[in-house]
Every structure is written in C-alpha cells, then in structure tokens.
C-alpha cells in the first residue's frame, strides 16, 4: 500500500501534492493536487480545490473539482463547487450544487 | 481504525494537526502537531516543527521537535533543530544538530475538533482562524509565526518549574524557553534536580538518570569513586553502547590512575 490516508482525527490546512492515491477521512482545507486518485470518504470534510485523475466523493466537499478521467459523486456525498471531468457519475441521494463541464 | 499515513510520493505544504497517530513517509513543510505518536519514517523529509506526545525519527527533520513523553532518533534519523523532550533515546548513528533539553516539561497538543462533534464553526482552531486560507504561505512559516500558534493552544501540561526559583518557560519564545531549562539542567547539582516523573521506574533508560554531575578537576584525583560510577556515565542503552559498558572496569581504572600520575608528577 503505497498510498496516503488522512485519518478521522486529522486536520490538514495547506496543500497536498504528490503522485500517490489519497484517501481522506478527516479534514482538509487548502488545495489537493494528486496524480492518481482521490477518495473522499463519508466522514471527510474537504474545503479545497481537488485535482486528480479519478475523484470519488462520498463526504462533504466545498471547492472545485477537476479530474482527468472521472468524478464520482456517491449517495450521501455533498459537493458545492464546479466539476470538470470527461466522465461524471452522480448517484441517487447525492447533493450537488455547481456547474458541470465535460468538454475536457 | 484507519491509521493516518502520508505516502512517500506525497508533499504537504501547510499544517497537519492530528488527534491520532501519524506516520509520514513523504514530505511535510509547515507544522505538525499531534496528540499521539508521530513516526517520521526513513526517506521522509520534514521541514517543519513537530509537537507530539511521542516522536520517532527514522528520516530527516529540519525543525524543532517538542515531545511530551519521548523522542527517539534511530540510527539513520537526523534532527536539525532544537529538541525539547522529557525522555530522549538516541541510537548510535542518529544525529541531532541543535540545542537539546531533556527532562523538561513540554506543552502537549490537544486536537480540538474530533469527528462527530465537528460542525462548520468548530472546525477552526485559533491558529487556523488567524491565518486565512487565501494568504496561506507556500513557504514554511517563520519561527515567530509558529510560536505564536503554540501560544493559542491550551496549556495542558502543568509546569513543575513554576514553583522553583528559575523562571517558567515563556510560550512566546521557544529559544529562550530552551535556554532557561537548559541552564537549570546543567548548573544545578544532580540532587537538586526536580523530580521528573514519580511513576518512572529505576530501569528506565533516560539520559538524565545516567548523566552524572559534571566532573570537576577534583574528580580526576579521586579515582575510587570515579571508577565505581563510570558505567553510569555511558549514554542510554544501544547495541553499540552495551559493548562499551561490557569492557572490564579494571582498564578504565588504570587510565584514571595514569591521569592521576600525570596530575601529580609536575608537582
């Protein structure tokens, strides 16, 4: 497992950049720029712009999301911000407020 | 329970606050504060101050380290910065470049917004609110800025120094803090040292237990007591140090006797 896990009782304020995949259970404020994938789990709270290849949102996100491949907004997930990705999935029960850009 | 881990390919520029244990393989620039254990793994580079209950350094830390309970620097660990800790375990090969103060009470960190009780308003700690997100610097904060964020944290550790003649450490100036505690450690005789922890056992390998009063010139002229307490002068137990202490004490006494001759011959 060569990925990064931000646990429940962690708060990061600042910028997370890198190549690994990132799983967030805690709080992140600032900016996230990760090459591989970002998973925002139900307990997570993210106030940041998120940029990655694949982004999965099951928690709360306040910020713009940009994915090279795919954005998946899961049931229970809450997203306020713009989404830019070639493929976008929004599950039943998800909450979303913002613009969608699928032009690439 | 997930364990927080910063992967080797990850860079965090900013502050990390943790109410749980943390292991870092990547890079962090900013400030790390944790209630529990922080492990800086081999290959990790931390350009940040670290404050935690327990810190294990296997990689590189450039910044001050404050450990409430224990700081362990392993054989390949490096710390470039001041160190303040109750107990220090430095393995042979580990490096510390900076002022070291052991046995001092260190203010801990309290993680104030646990999940479950967190709402939008309680997410901000004092330090976070003081630094708006838009103006977050991408460079590490200055020592002054870091110390001011410490000042807003609750003081969880009661200072046994406060009842003594030496002034209690002021939270606003970490450098002065270390100097003050350093002076009583060095200057006061060993029997006047304040009690560190009543729960601590005799087998506890802390530096202060093994650190005798600094030898004066008279000590070299009285070989018998010097020889008897020589094994206690060795630093905390590591594999290499065990070898040193296993040398026959007779040799050491001989060198003491030789030095005694040297001292007497000119007169």
Contacts between the chains, C-beta under 8 A, distances in Angstrom:
chain1	res1	chain2	res2	distance
A	1	B	5	8.0
A	2	B	7	5.7
A	2	B	8	6.7
A	2	B	9	7.3
A	3	B	5	7.7
A	3	B	7	5.3
A	4	B	5	6.1
A	4	B	6	5.4
A	4	B	7	4.0
A	4	B	10	4.8
A	4	B	26	7.3
A	5	B	2	5.4
A	5	B	3	6.8
A	5	B	4	5.7
A	5	B	5	4.8
A	6	B	4	6.0
A	7	B	2	5.1
A	7	B	3	6.5
A	7	B	4	3.6
A	7	B	18	7.5
A	7	B	20	5.3
A	7	B	22	8.0
A	8	B	2	7.0
A	8	B	19	8.0
A	8	B	20	7.1
A	8	B	114	7.9
A	8	B	115	4.7
A	9	B	18	6.4
A	9	B	19	3.1
A	9	B	20	4.5
A	9	B	35	8.0
A	9	B	111	5.8
A	9	B	114	5.6
A	9	B	115	6.3
A	10	B	4	5.1
A	10	B	16	7.0
A	10	B	17	7.1
A	10	B	18	4.9
A	10	B	19	7.2
A	10	B	20	6.8
A	10	B	22	7.3
A	11	B	16	7.7
A	11	B	17	4.5
A	11	B	18	7.7
A	11	B	111	7.7
A	11	B	113	6.6
A	11	B	123	7.6
A	11	B	125	7.8
A	11	B	128	7.7
A	12	B	12	6.2
A	12	B	14	6.4
A	12	B	15	7.1
A	12	B	16	5.2
A	12	B	17	7.5
A	13	B	14	5.1
A	13	B	15	4.9
A	13	B	17	7.8
A	13	B	128	5.7
A	13	B	131	7.7
A	13	B	133	7.5
A	13	B	136	7.2
A	14	B	12	6.1
A	14	B	13	5.0
A	14	B	14	1.1
A	14	B	15	5.9
A	14	B	16	8.0
A	14	B	30	5.6
A	14	B	136	6.2
A	15	B	11	7.8
A	15	B	12	7.0
A	15	B	13	4.3
A	15	B	14	5.7
A	15	B	136	7.9
A	15	B	138	7.1
A	16	B	10	6.5
A	16	B	11	7.4
A	16	B	12	5.3
A	17	B	10	7.3
A	17	B	11	4.8
A	17	B	12	8.0
A	17	B	13	7.4
A	18	B	7	6.9
A	18	B	9	4.6
A	18	B	10	3.6
A	18	B	11	5.3
A	18	B	26	6.4
A	19	B	9	3.8
A	19	B	10	7.7
A	20	B	7	3.8
A	20	B	8	7.2
A	20	B	9	4.3
A	20	B	10	5.3
A	20	B	26	7.8
A	21	B	7	8.0
A	22	B	7	8.0
A	22	B	10	7.3
A	23	B	2	7.8
A	25	B	2	5.9
A	25	B	115	7.8
A	26	B	4	7.6
A	26	B	115	7.0
A	27	B	113	7.3
A	27	B	118	7.3
A	27	B	123	6.3
A	29	B	128	7.5
A	29	B	133	6.1
A	30	B	14	5.7
A	30	B	133	6.5
A	30	B	136	6.5
A	34	B	10	7.6
A	43	B	115	5.6
A	45	B	118	7.1
A	45	B	123	7.1
A	47	B	133	7.6
